[in-house]
Structures are given as structure tokens and as C-alpha cells.
Amino acid sequence: MTKFMNAEDILRHYEKGERDFSGIKVKGYNKRPANLSGANLSGANFSCVNLSGVNFSNANLSHANFNSANLSHANFSGANLSEANLTKCNLIAVKMNAANLTCADLTGANMERAYLVNADLGGSVLRNANLKYANFTGASLIWIKLDGTDLSYADLADVTLFDSYINNVKPSALNLGSAMPLDTINKEGTHLCNTTMPDGDTIDDSVYLK
């Protein structure tokens, strides 16, 4: 049976030393800065909850559901978010440095100014996500799916972009000119379509980078 807790109850239990909140369903809104670093929240349901500014660093959030949650300015550095549902989340200015986001679903998420330095996004889905000014320096983008994603002014220096699928992206939505110096990344096997390249040309047909 799913256990229901409000955000304030979780914080009280955490402050008393409890760390295992796996599988809980969270209700209500967090009204103060909170620290849940290192907690086990795997499979927890935070759908539509306000968690702005919460510290989730090094927490286990695998398979967690954050659909439509407000996570702006939250700290997920070093957290395990593998296979998490982050669809339609507010992730503005979130810190996800060195986080595990493998196979996470970030469809429709607003990640403007997010920090994902050295994060692992292998197999993640970023369809229609807003990634303006996001910092992906050194991140792993293996097997990711980008469709309608806005990467304007994002920093993708030294990323690993391998066997990724970038399809049906509007030229105005994905600008590799300022965002991605192609000589700094491993891009083998990546599929591009309708993408603006550094020289201003647009790839209309499917192209595989080598």
C-alpha cells in the first residue's frame, strides 16, 4: 500500500534521522528551504508538488515521479535520477552536476540555466524541453532523444554525443553554432535532421555524424 505524506512530514522525519522514504506519495507544498540530501526516495511520487530550492544532493530518486513539479533552484548534484519521470517539470536553474539521469524522461521540462556538468543523461528523453543557457560541460549524452528541444546558448563543450537521435528539430530551436563546437565532442553515430550547423547551413535530410 502506498504511504501518503506531506512535504512537512517528510522534513520532520528526516530531521529526526530517518532516511528511507522509498515509494511514498507526497502531497502538499514545501514552504521552507529543505535538506533531503542522501535520502532514499526511490519510486516516490512528487507529482505537482512545490519543491523549489530543496537539497536532494546524493539522494536516491530512481524511478521517482516528478511530473509537473516545481523544482526550480533545487540541488540534485550527485543524485540518482535514473528512469525518473521529470516531464513538464520546472527545473529552472536546477543543479544536477554529476547526477545520474540515465533513461530519465524530461519531455517538456523547463531546464533554462540548468547546471548538468559531468551529468550522465544516457538514454534520456528531452523532447520539447527548454535547455536555453544550460551547462552540459563534460556530460554524457549517449543515446539521448532530442525532438523540438531548445538548446540556444547552451554550453556543450566536451560532451559525449554518441548514437543520439536529434530529429524534427526546428532550426530556430537547436542552434549548434554557439552551443556546440563540433571539434570538442565525440559525436559518432549521432543522427541530425532539420538542425542548424555552425556555418549557418541547415540539415534538412537525415545525416549521421562520424
Contacts in CASP RR format, 6 or more apart in sequence:
PFRMAT RR
TARGET T0000
AUTHOR 0000-0000-0000
METHOD contacts of the structure
MODEL  1
MTKFMNAEDILRHYEKGERDFSGIKVKGYNKRPANLSGANLSGANFSCVN
LSGVNFSNANLSHANFNSANLSHANFSGANLSEANLTKCNLIAVKMNAAN
LTCADLTGANMERAYLVNADLGGSVLRNANLKYANFTGASLIWIKLDGTD
LSYADLADVTLFDSYINNVKPSALNLGSAMPLDTINKEGTHLCNTTMPDG
DTIDDSVYLK
2 23 0 8 1.000
2 24 0 8 1.000
2 25 0 8 1.000
2 45 0 8 1.000
3 23 0 8 1.000
3 24 0 8 1.000
3 25 0 8 1.000
4 24 0 8 1.000
4 25 0 8 1.000
4 26 0 8 1.000
4 27 0 8 1.000
5 13 0 8 1.000
5 21 0 8 1.000
5 24 0 8 1.000
5 25 0 8 1.000
5 26 0 8 1.000
5 27 0 8 1.000
6 26 0 8 1.000
6 27 0 8 1.000
6 28 0 8 1.000
7 26 0 8 1.000
7 27 0 8 1.000
7 28 0 8 1.000
7 29 0 8 1.000
7 30 0 8 1.000
7 31 0 8 1.000
7 34 0 8 1.000
7 49 0 8 1.000
7 50 0 8 1.000
7 51 0 8 1.000
8 30 0 8 1.000
8 31 0 8 1.000
10 21 0 8 1.000
10 24 0 8 1.000
10 26 0 8 1.000
10 36 0 8 1.000
11 30 0 8 1.000
11 32 0 8 1.000
11 34 0 8 1.000
11 36 0 8 1.000
13 21 0 8 1.000
14 21 0 8 1.000
14 35 0 8 1.000
14 36 0 8 1.000
14 39 0 8 1.000
19 38 0 8 1.000
19 39 0 8 1.000
19 40 0 8 1.000
20 39 0 8 1.000
20 40 0 8 1.000
21 39 0 8 1.000
21 40 0 8 1.000
21 41 0 8 1.000
21 44 0 8 1.000
22 40 0 8 1.000
22 41 0 8 1.000
22 42 0 8 1.000
22 43 0 8 1.000
22 44 0 8 1.000
22 60 0 8 1.000
23 41 0 8 1.000
23 42 0 8 1.000
23 43 0 8 1.000
23 44 0 8 1.000
23 45 0 8 1.000
24 41 0 8 1.000
24 44 0 8 1.000
24 45 0 8 1.000
25 44 0 8 1.000
25 45 0 8 1.000
26 44 0 8 1.000
26 45 0 8 1.000
26 46 0 8 1.000
26 49 0 8 1.000
27 49 0 8 1.000
28 49 0 8 1.000
28 50 0 8 1.000
29 49 0 8 1.000
29 50 0 8 1.000
30 49 0 8 1.000
30 50 0 8 1.000
30 51 0 8 1.000
30 52 0 8 1.000
30 54 0 8 1.000
33 53 0 8 1.000
33 54 0 8 1.000
33 55 0 8 1.000
34 51 0 8 1.000
34 53 0 8 1.000
34 54 0 8 1.000
34 55 0 8 1.000
35 54 0 8 1.000
35 55 0 8 1.000
36 54 0 8 1.000
36 55 0 8 1.000
36 56 0 8 1.000
36 59 0 8 1.000
37 55 0 8 1.000
37 56 0 8 1.000
37 57 0 8 1.000
37 58 0 8 1.000
37 59 0 8 1.000
37 75 0 8 1.000
38 56 0 8 1.000
38 57 0 8 1.000
38 58 0 8 1.000
38 59 0 8 1.000
38 60 0 8 1.000
39 56 0 8 1.000
39 59 0 8 1.000
39 60 0 8 1.000
40 59 0 8 1.000
40 60 0 8 1.000
41 56 0 8 1.000
41 59 0 8 1.000
41 60 0 8 1.000
41 61 0 8 1.000
41 64 0 8 1.000
42 60 0 8 1.000
42 61 0 8 1.000
42 62 0 8 1.000
42 63 0 8 1.000
42 64 0 8 1.000
42 80 0 8 1.000
43 61 0 8 1.000
43 62 0 8 1.000
43 63 0 8 1.000
43 64 0 8 1.000
43 65 0 8 1.000
44 61 0 8 1.000
44 64 0 8 1.000
44 65 0 8 1.000
45 64 0 8 1.000
45 65 0 8 1.000
46 64 0 8 1.000
46 65 0 8 1.000
46 66 0 8 1.000
46 69 0 8 1.000
47 65 0 8 1.000
47 66 0 8 1.000
47 67 0 8 1.000
47 68 0 8 1.000
47 69 0 8 1.000
48 67 0 8 1.000
48 68 0 8 1.000
48 69 0 8 1.000
49 69 0 8 1.000
49 70 0 8 1.000
50 69 0 8 1.000
50 70 0 8 1.000
51 66 0 8 1.000
51 69 0 8 1.000
51 70 0 8 1.000
51 71 0 8 1.000
51 74 0 8 1.000
52 70 0 8 1.000
52 71 0 8 1.000
52 72 0 8 1.000
52 73 0 8 1.000
52 74 0 8 1.000
52 90 0 8 1.000
53 71 0 8 1.000
53 72 0 8 1.000
53 73 0 8 1.000
53 74 0 8 1.000
53 75 0 8 1.000
54 71 0 8 1.000
54 74 0 8 1.000
54 75 0 8 1.000
55 74 0 8 1.000
55 75 0 8 1.000
56 74 0 8 1.000
56 75 0 8 1.000
56 76 0 8 1.000
56 79 0 8 1.000
57 75 0 8 1.000
57 76 0 8 1.000
57 77 0 8 1.000
57 78 0 8 1.000
57 79 0 8 1.000
58 77 0 8 1.000
58 78 0 8 1.000
58 79 0 8 1.000
59 76 0 8 1.000
59 79 0 8 1.000
59 80 0 8 1.000
60 79 0 8 1.000
60 80 0 8 1.000
61 76 0 8 1.000
61 79 0 8 1.000
61 80 0 8 1.000
61 81 0 8 1.000
61 84 0 8 1.000
62 80 0 8 1.000
62 81 0 8 1.000
62 82 0 8 1.000
62 83 0 8 1.000
62 84 0 8 1.000
63 82 0 8 1.000
63 83 0 8 1.000
63 84 0 8 1.000
64 81 0 8 1.000
64 84 0 8 1.000
64 85 0 8 1.000
65 84 0 8 1.000
65 85 0 8 1.000
66 84 0 8 1.000
66 85 0 8 1.000
66 86 0 8 1.000
66 89 0 8 1.000
67 85 0 8 1.000
67 86 0 8 1.000
67 87 0 8 1.000
67 88 0 8 1.000
67 89 0 8 1.000
68 87 0 8 1.000
68 88 0 8 1.000
68 89 0 8 1.000
69 89 0 8 1.000
69 90 0 8 1.000
70 89 0 8 1.000
70 90 0 8 1.000
71 86 0 8 1.000
71 89 0 8 1.000
71 90 0 8 1.000
71 91 0 8 1.000
71 94 0 8 1.000
72 90 0 8 1.000
72 91 0 8 1.000
72 92 0 8 1.000
72 93 0 8 1.000
72 94 0 8 1.000
73 92 0 8 1.000
73 93 0 8 1.000
73 94 0 8 1.000
74 91 0 8 1.000
74 94 0 8 1.000
74 95 0 8 1.000
75 94 0 8 1.000
75 95 0 8 1.000
76 94 0 8 1.000
76 95 0 8 1.000
76 96 0 8 1.000
76 99 0 8 1.000
77 95 0 8 1.000
77 96 0 8 1.000
77 97 0 8 1.000
77 98 0 8 1.000
77 99 0 8 1.000
78 96 0 8 1.000
78 97 0 8 1.000
78 98 0 8 1.000
78 99 0 8 1.000
78 100 0 8 1.000
79 96 0 8 1.000
79 99 0 8 1.000
79 100 0 8 1.000
80 99 0 8 1.000
80 100 0 8 1.000
81 96 0 8 1.000
81 99 0 8 1.000
81 100 0 8 1.000
81 101 0 8 1.000
81 104 0 8 1.000
82 100 0 8 1.000
82 101 0 8 1.000
82 102 0 8 1.000
82 103 0 8 1.000
82 104 0 8 1.000
83 102 0 8 1.000
83 103 0 8 1.000
83 104 0 8 1.000
84 101 0 8 1.000
84 104 0 8 1.000
84 105 0 8 1.000
85 104 0 8 1.000
85 105 0 8 1.000
86 104 0 8 1.000
86 105 0 8 1.000
86 106 0 8 1.000
86 109 0 8 1.000
87 105 0 8 1.000
87 106 0 8 1.000
87 107 0 8 1.000
87 108 0 8 1.000
87 109 0 8 1.000
88 107 0 8 1.000
88 108 0 8 1.000
88 109 0 8 1.000
89 106 0 8 1.000
89 109 0 8 1.000
89 110 0 8 1.000
90 109 0 8 1.000
90 110 0 8 1.000
91 106 0 8 1.000
91 109 0 8 1.000
91 110 0 8 1.000
91 111 0 8 1.000
91 114 0 8 1.000
92 110 0 8 1.000
92 111 0 8 1.000
92 112 0 8 1.000
92 113 0 8 1.000
92 114 0 8 1.000
93 112 0 8 1.000
93 113 0 8 1.000
93 114 0 8 1.000
93 115 0 8 1.000
94 111 0 8 1.000
94 114 0 8 1.000
94 115 0 8 1.000
95 114 0 8 1.000
95 115 0 8 1.000
96 114 0 8 1.000
96 115 0 8 1.000
96 116 0 8 1.000
96 119 0 8 1.000
97 115 0 8 1.000
97 116 0 8 1.000
97 117 0 8 1.000
97 118 0 8 1.000
97 119 0 8 1.000
98 117 0 8 1.000
98 118 0 8 1.000
98 119 0 8 1.000
99 116 0 8 1.000
99 119 0 8 1.000
99 120 0 8 1.000
100 119 0 8 1.000
100 120 0 8 1.000
101 116 0 8 1.000
101 119 0 8 1.000
101 120 0 8 1.000
101 121 0 8 1.000
101 122 0 8 1.000
101 124 0 8 1.000
102 120 0 8 1.000
102 121 0 8 1.000
102 122 0 8 1.000
102 123 0 8 1.000
102 124 0 8 1.000
103 122 0 8 1.000
103 123 0 8 1.000
103 124 0 8 1.000
104 121 0 8 1.000
104 124 0 8 1.000
104 125 0 8 1.000
105 124 0 8 1.000
105 125 0 8 1.000
106 124 0 8 1.000
106 125 0 8 1.000
106 126 0 8 1.000
106 129 0 8 1.000
107 125 0 8 1.000
107 126 0 8 1.000
107 127 0 8 1.000
107 128 0 8 1.000
107 129 0 8 1.000
108 127 0 8 1.000
108 128 0 8 1.000
108 129 0 8 1.000
108 130 0 8 1.000
109 126 0 8 1.000
109 129 0 8 1.000
109 130 0 8 1.000
110 129 0 8 1.000
110 130 0 8 1.000
111 129 0 8 1.000
111 130 0 8 1.000
111 131 0 8 1.000
111 134 0 8 1.000
112 130 0 8 1.000
112 131 0 8 1.000
112 132 0 8 1.000
112 133 0 8 1.000
112 134 0 8 1.000
113 132 0 8 1.000
113 133 0 8 1.000
113 134 0 8 1.000
114 131 0 8 1.000
114 134 0 8 1.000
114 135 0 8 1.000
115 134 0 8 1.000
115 135 0 8 1.000
116 134 0 8 1.000
116 135 0 8 1.000
116 136 0 8 1.000
116 139 0 8 1.000
117 135 0 8 1.000
117 136 0 8 1.000
117 137 0 8 1.000
117 138 0 8 1.000
117 139 0 8 1.000
118 137 0 8 1.000
118 138 0 8 1.000
118 139 0 8 1.000
119 136 0 8 1.000
119 139 0 8 1.000
119 140 0 8 1.000
120 139 0 8 1.000
120 140 0 8 1.000
121 139 0 8 1.000
121 140 0 8 1.000
121 141 0 8 1.000
121 144 0 8 1.000
122 140 0 8 1.000
122 141 0 8 1.000
122 142 0 8 1.000
122 143 0 8 1.000
122 144 0 8 1.000
123 142 0 8 1.000
123 143 0 8 1.000
123 144 0 8 1.000
123 145 0 8 1.000
124 144 0 8 1.000
124 145 0 8 1.000
125 144 0 8 1.000
125 145 0 8 1.000
126 144 0 8 1.000
126 145 0 8 1.000
126 146 0 8 1.000
126 149 0 8 1.000
127 145 0 8 1.000
127 146 0 8 1.000
127 147 0 8 1.000
127 148 0 8 1.000
127 149 0 8 1.000
128 147 0 8 1.000
128 148 0 8 1.000
128 149 0 8 1.000
129 149 0 8 1.000
129 150 0 8 1.000
130 149 0 8 1.000
130 150 0 8 1.000
131 149 0 8 1.000
131 150 0 8 1.000
131 151 0 8 1.000
131 154 0 8 1.000
132 150 0 8 1.000
132 151 0 8 1.000
132 152 0 8 1.000
132 153 0 8 1.000
132 154 0 8 1.000
133 152 0 8 1.000
133 153 0 8 1.000
133 154 0 8 1.000
134 151 0 8 1.000
134 154 0 8 1.000
134 155 0 8 1.000
135 154 0 8 1.000
135 155 0 8 1.000
136 154 0 8 1.000
136 155 0 8 1.000
136 156 0 8 1.000
136 159 0 8 1.000
137 155 0 8 1.000
137 156 0 8 1.000
137 157 0 8 1.000
137 158 0 8 1.000
137 159 0 8 1.000
138 157 0 8 1.000
138 158 0 8 1.000
138 159 0 8 1.000
138 160 0 8 1.000
139 156 0 8 1.000
139 159 0 8 1.000
139 160 0 8 1.000
140 159 0 8 1.000
140 160 0 8 1.000
141 156 0 8 1.000
141 159 0 8 1.000
141 160 0 8 1.000
141 161 0 8 1.000
141 162 0 8 1.000
141 164 0 8 1.000
142 160 0 8 1.000
142 161 0 8 1.000
142 162 0 8 1.000
142 163 0 8 1.000
142 164 0 8 1.000
143 162 0 8 1.000
143 163 0 8 1.000
143 164 0 8 1.000
143 165 0 8 1.000
144 161 0 8 1.000
144 164 0 8 1.000
144 165 0 8 1.000
145 164 0 8 1.000
145 165 0 8 1.000
145 167 0 8 1.000
146 164 0 8 1.000
146 165 0 8 1.000
146 166 0 8 1.000
146 167 0 8 1.000
146 169 0 8 1.000
146 174 0 8 1.000
147 166 0 8 1.000
147 167 0 8 1.000
147 168 0 8 1.000
147 169 0 8 1.000
148 168 0 8 1.000
148 169 0 8 1.000
148 170 0 8 1.000
148 173 0 8 1.000
148 174 0 8 1.000
149 166 0 8 1.000
149 169 0 8 1.000
149 173 0 8 1.000
149 174 0 8 1.000
150 173 0 8 1.000
150 174 0 8 1.000
151 173 0 8 1.000
151 174 0 8 1.000
151 175 0 8 1.000
151 176 0 8 1.000
151 179 0 8 1.000
151 180 0 8 1.000
152 173 0 8 1.000
152 175 0 8 1.000
152 178 0 8 1.000
152 179 0 8 1.000
153 175 0 8 1.000
153 178 0 8 1.000
153 179 0 8 1.000
154 179 0 8 1.000
154 180 0 8 1.000
155 179 0 8 1.000
156 179 0 8 1.000
156 180 0 8 1.000
156 184 0 8 1.000
156 185 0 8 1.000
157 181 0 8 1.000
157 184 0 8 1.000
157 185 0 8 1.000
158 184 0 8 1.000
158 185 0 8 1.000
159 180 0 8 1.000
159 184 0 8 1.000
159 185 0 8 1.000
160 185 0 8 1.000
160 186 0 8 1.000
161 180 0 8 1.000
161 185 0 8 1.000
161 186 0 8 1.000
161 187 0 8 1.000
161 190 0 8 1.000
162 186 0 8 1.000
162 187 0 8 1.000
162 188 0 8 1.000
162 189 0 8 1.000
162 190 0 8 1.000
163 188 0 8 1.000
163 189 0 8 1.000
163 190 0 8 1.000
164 189 0 8 1.000
164 190 0 8 1.000
164 191 0 8 1.000
165 190 0 8 1.000
165 191 0 8 1.000
166 174 0 8 1.000
166 190 0 8 1.000
166 191 0 8 1.000
166 192 0 8 1.000
166 193 0 8 1.000
166 195 0 8 1.000
167 191 0 8 1.000
167 193 0 8 1.000
167 194 0 8 1.000
167 206 0 8 1.000
168 193 0 8 1.000
168 194 0 8 1.000
169 193 0 8 1.000
169 194 0 8 1.000
169 195 0 8 1.000
170 194 0 8 1.000
171 194 0 8 1.000
171 195 0 8 1.000
171 196 0 8 1.000
171 202 0 8 1.000
172 196 0 8 1.000
174 195 0 8 1.000
174 196 0 8 1.000
175 196 0 8 1.000
176 182 0 8 1.000
176 195 0 8 1.000
176 196 0 8 1.000
176 197 0 8 1.000
176 198 0 8 1.000
177 196 0 8 1.000
177 197 0 8 1.000
177 198 0 8 1.000
177 200 0 8 1.000
180 198 0 8 1.000
181 198 0 8 1.000
182 198 0 8 1.000
182 209 0 8 1.000
187 209 0 8 1.000
188 209 0 8 1.000
188 210 0 8 1.000
189 208 0 8 1.000
189 209 0 8 1.000
189 210 0 8 1.000
190 208 0 8 1.000
190 209 0 8 1.000
191 206 0 8 1.000
191 207 0 8 1.000
191 208 0 8 1.000
191 209 0 8 1.000
192 203 0 8 1.000
192 206 0 8 1.000
192 207 0 8 1.000
192 208 0 8 1.000
192 209 0 8 1.000
193 203 0 8 1.000
193 204 0 8 1.000
193 205 0 8 1.000
193 206 0 8 1.000
193 207 0 8 1.000
194 202 0 8 1.000
194 203 0 8 1.000
194 204 0 8 1.000
195 202 0 8 1.000
195 203 0 8 1.000
196 202 0 8 1.000
197 203 0 8 1.000
END
